[in-house]
Amino acid sequence: MRPENWHFTEDLDEFLTRAGDFLRSRPALHTVPLTVTDALRRRGPHIYGSEAPRFGVLDDGTVRAALLHTPPFHLHVTPLTDREADALAARLADLDHPVPGLSARQETAEAFVAAWRRRTGTSATLRKHQRLYRLAELTVPRPRPEGRVRIAGPEDRELLIRWKGEFDTDIEHTTGGDRAEWADARIAHGGVTLWETPDGTPVSLAGVTPEIAGQVRIAPVYTPAALRGRGYAGAATAEVSRAAREAGVSEILLFTDLDNPTSNGLYQRIGYRPVADFAVWRFGD
């Protein structure tokens, strides 16, 4: 695999024309590029930051992989062989493309990190181990907390902005983008479900991305620290999952941090089963 087989563009339409069928061919493993490019198409190119996104396609006559970079976030790349990862490292180094970090399936991430270190001498730090899950048979967690769900509306905008900020802080996601814009976009497509107590007080939220290529991803799931341990997050997640399934969505997905046994155990009890492990690496000091 030659480095020149990697082709880069800042044109989203060009990228999707070239790589769209490839991304749709494996909607679970490609959930991140599918949902991110859909968000860029719906909401504009600068929803994640002021710099223009950049896209890459590995194409030797057949599309074999795809890459997206929405600064200031890390690069995200679809699964690669060791040779393909080495070719990507060589191409990015030749182009002097900034690579602050990488998110990819674990084997791909390890191959790219080794190639990037070898070619650039850059240090690398493992930041997070993640697991991608898909919903199998939904099981509503018991005991079910008192309360009910409802879709967040315009009256919840300030709450969503605040909770998104708290969620980003919890996961050390310091570049969370414009949270007000995020709240407006989620409200517009009914993308946040709130669990509220019998007196109408919101106590937890579960978000869901718009459907694309037959898949949605549950994210974020958040309960304020003082309200955790009462079953609210599990109840909200189960209701969002049920609604997606009843709407006919084929793949209902979510990521977890493998360092958080509580959330991993919860989602498996609801009916989520492992698909693949991912790793997030940061380059430089």
C-alpha positions in Angstrom: 0.0 0.0 0.0 1.5 3.3 -1.1 1.2 6.6 0.7 0.0 8.3 -2.4 -3.1 6.1 -2.3 -4.3 8.3 0.5 -6.3 11.3 -1.0 -7.3 14.3 1.2 -9.9 17.0 0.8 -11.7 19.7 2.7 -14.8 19.2 0.5 -17.4 17.2 2.4 -19.5 16.4 -0.7 -16.4 15.2 -2.5 -15.5 13.0 0.4 -19.0 11.5 0.7 -19.2 10.9 -3.0 -16.0 8.9 -2.8 -16.3 7.2 0.5 -20.1 7.2 1.3 -20.8 3.7 0.1 -17.8 2.4 1.9 -18.9 4.0 5.2 -22.4 2.7 4.8 -21.1 -0.8 4.2 -20.3 -1.3 7.9 -22.5 1.1 9.8 -21.6 -0.1 13.3 -17.8 0.1 12.9 -18.2 3.4 10.9 -20.6 5.0 13.3 -18.3 8.0 14.1 -17.6 9.1 10.6 -21.2 8.5 9.6 -22.7 10.6 12.4 -20.0 13.3 12.3 -20.3 13.9 8.6 -24.1 13.9 8.9 -23.8 16.6 11.6 -21.4 18.6 9.4 -23.9 18.3 6.5 -26.8 19.3 8.6 -25.3 22.0 10.8 -22.3 23.4 8.8 -18.5 22.9 8.7 -17.6 24.8 11.9 -19.7 23.1 14.5 -16.6 21.5 16.1 -14.2 24.5 15.8 -13.1 27.4 13.7 -10.7 25.3 11.5 -12.1 23.5 8.4 -12.6 19.8 8.7 -10.4 17.6 6.6 -11.2 14.2 5.2 -9.1 11.3 3.8 -9.8 8.3 1.6 -7.5 5.3 1.0 -8.3 4.4 -2.6 -6.2 2.1 -4.8 -9.1 1.6 -7.2 -11.2 0.3 -4.3 -12.0 2.4 -1.3 -10.3 0.7 1.7 -10.4 3.2 4.5 -11.5 6.7 5.5 -10.3 9.4 7.8 -11.8 12.5 9.2 -10.3 15.3 11.2 -12.4 18.0 12.9 -9.9 20.3 14.7 -9.3 20.6 17.6 -10.3 17.0 18.0 -8.2 14.0 17.2 -8.1 12.2 13.9 -10.6 9.4 13.5 -9.7 6.6 11.1 -11.6 3.4 10.1 -9.9 0.0 10.5 -6.5 -0.4 8.8 -4.0 -3.1 8.2 -0.5 -2.5 9.5 0.7 -1.6 5.9 -2.2 0.8 5.5 -1.5 2.5 8.8 2.2 2.9 7.9 1.2 4.4 4.5 -1.1 6.8 6.3 1.7 7.9 8.7 4.0 8.4 5.8 1.5 10.5 3.9 0.6 12.7 6.9 4.2 13.2 7.7 5.0 14.2 4.0 2.1 16.7 4.1 3.1 18.0 7.5 -0.5 17.6 8.6 -0.9 18.3 12.3 -1.8 15.1 14.2 -2.7 16.0 17.8 -4.0 12.5 18.4 -5.8 9.5 17.0 -9.1 7.6 17.7 -9.4 4.2 16.1 -10.1 0.6 16.6 -7.5 -0.7 19.0 -5.5 -2.7 16.6 -5.5 0.1 14.1 -4.5 2.7 16.7 -1.6 0.6 17.9 -0.3 0.1 14.3 -0.6 3.8 13.5 1.0 4.9 16.8 4.0 2.7 16.1 4.3 4.0 12.6 4.0 7.6 13.6 6.6 7.3 16.4 9.0 5.6 13.9 8.6 8.3 11.3 8.4 11.4 13.4 9.8 10.6 16.8 6.7 12.1 18.4 5.8 10.8 21.9 2.4 9.2 22.4 0.1 8.8 25.4 -2.8 6.4 25.7 -5.7 8.5 26.9 -8.7 6.2 26.8 -9.8 2.6 26.1 -13.4 2.5 24.7 -15.8 -0.3 23.8 -18.4 0.0 21.1 -21.6 -1.9 22.0 -24.7 -2.7 19.9 -28.2 -3.4 21.3 -29.2 -7.0 21.1 -32.4 -7.9 23.2 -33.5 -4.9 25.2 -34.0 -5.6 28.9 -35.5 -2.7 31.0 -33.4 -2.4 34.2 -35.1 -3.3 37.5 -36.0 -1.8 39.9 -37.3 1.0 37.7 -37.0 4.4 39.4 -40.2 6.4 39.9 -40.8 8.9 37.2 -41.1 9.1 33.4 -39.4 10.2 30.3 -40.1 13.1 27.9 -38.3 14.6 24.9 -36.4 17.7 25.8 -37.9 20.9 24.3 -37.0 24.6 23.9 -37.9 25.2 27.6 -35.0 22.8 28.5 -32.3 24.7 26.5 -30.4 26.1 29.5 -30.5 22.8 31.3 -29.1 21.0 28.3 -26.3 23.6 27.9 -25.4 23.3 31.6 -25.5 19.5 31.7 -23.5 19.2 28.4 -20.8 21.3 30.0 -20.8 19.2 33.2 -20.6 16.0 31.1 -17.7 17.4 29.0 -15.9 18.2 32.3 -16.5 14.7 33.7 -14.9 13.1 30.6 -12.2 15.7 30.4 -13.5 16.8 27.0 -12.2 20.3 27.1 -13.0 21.1 23.5 -16.7 20.5 23.6 -17.7 22.9 20.9 -20.5 25.4 21.1 -22.8 23.8 23.7 -25.7 26.2 22.9 -25.5 25.2 19.2 -25.4 21.5 20.3 -28.5 22.0 22.5 -30.4 23.8 19.7 -29.6 21.0 17.2 -30.6 18.2 19.6 -33.8 20.0 20.5 -34.6 20.4 16.8 -34.5 16.7 16.0 -35.8 15.4 19.4 -32.4 14.1 20.2 -32.4 14.3 24.0 -34.7 12.4 26.3 -35.0 13.4 29.9 -35.9 11.2 32.9 -37.9 13.3 35.4 -39.2 12.5 38.8 -42.9 12.4 39.5 -42.9 16.1 40.4 -41.5 16.9 37.0 -37.8 17.5 38.0 -35.3 16.4 35.3 -32.7 14.2 36.8 -30.9 12.5 33.9 -30.6 12.7 30.1 -29.8 10.3 27.3 -29.0 11.7 23.9 -29.3 10.0 20.5 -27.8 11.0 17.1 -30.0 11.3 14.0 -30.4 8.0 12.1 -28.0 7.6 9.1 -27.3 4.3 7.3 -29.7 2.5 9.6 -27.7 3.3 12.8 -27.9 5.7 15.7 -25.6 6.2 18.6 -26.7 6.8 22.2 -24.7 9.8 23.4 -24.3 11.5 25.8 -25.8 9.8 28.9 -25.5 12.1 31.9 -26.8 12.3 35.5 -25.6 15.0 37.9 -23.2 13.6 40.5 -25.5 14.2 43.4 -28.3 12.1 41.7 -26.3 9.1 40.6 -26.8 5.5 41.8 -30.6 5.7 41.7 -31.2 4.1 38.3 -32.0 7.2 36.4 -29.4 6.8 33.6 -30.3 3.2 33.0 -34.0 4.0 32.8 -33.4 6.9 30.4 -31.0 4.8 28.2 -33.5 1.9 28.0 -36.3 4.3 27.0 -34.2 5.9 24.2 -33.1 2.5 23.0 -36.7 1.2 23.0 -37.8 4.2 21.0 -35.1 3.8 18.4 -35.9 0.1 18.0 -39.6 0.8 17.7 -38.7 3.4 15.0 -37.1 0.6 13.0 -33.5 1.5 13.5 -31.2 -1.5 12.6 -28.2 -0.7 14.7 -28.5 1.0 18.1 -24.9 1.7 19.3 -23.0 3.3 22.2 -19.5 3.8 23.4 -18.3 3.3 26.9 -15.0 4.0 28.7 -13.6 0.7 29.7 -12.2 2.3 32.9 -15.8 2.8 34.1 -17.1 -0.7 35.2 -20.4 0.8 36.4 -21.5 2.0 33.0 -20.2 -1.1 31.2 -22.1 -3.3 33.5 -25.3 -1.2 33.2 -25.4 -1.2 29.4 -24.8 -5.0 29.3 -27.7 -5.5 31.7 -29.9 -3.4 29.4 -28.9 -5.7 26.5 -25.9 -4.1 24.8 -23.2 -6.5 23.5 -19.6 -5.7 22.5 -18.7 -5.0 18.9 -15.1 -3.8 19.1 -12.6 -2.0 21.3 -11.2 1.4 20.4 -8.3 3.4 21.7 -7.7 7.2 21.9 -4.1 8.4 21.8 -2.6 11.8 22.2 0.7 12.8 20.5 3.3 15.2 21.9 3.7 16.4 25.5 
